[in-house]
Amino acid sequence: MRSFSARVVDLKGERVGNDIVLKGNLTGRGGPGQERSAAGVRVYFAQFSLEKPPCPDCPIEFQDFYDLGPEVIEEEGFFYRLKERPPGQTYFFRVNIIGPNGTVGPPSNQVQIK
């Protein structure tokens, strides 16, 4: 199986009301049209109470993920709005592009949003 090198770089997250907006740039797509070969995006997440966050140097064990379709990948990059993520929790996210045949590309950087 061929590897898939497309990835989200410079992932950023921000709180907009009760929602969280994730966005980042894409790299490793190769020539024109390779972004269309991406089947979607996998968004890994973890959440912790503000009173019991993980230690600053501890690795984050992601609790679950969402698989999203190619509609979250645009020429300019990746964009996704998670609805109803109210304050009071610390959220961590990491993103991987899903390539043809379910191949998963390298992970993005990790972001934390409170």
Summary of the structure (lengths in Angstrom):
residues: 114
radius of gyration: 14.5
end to end distance: 38.7
largest distance: 46.9
contacts: 313
relative contact order: 0.36
helix: 9%
strand: 52%
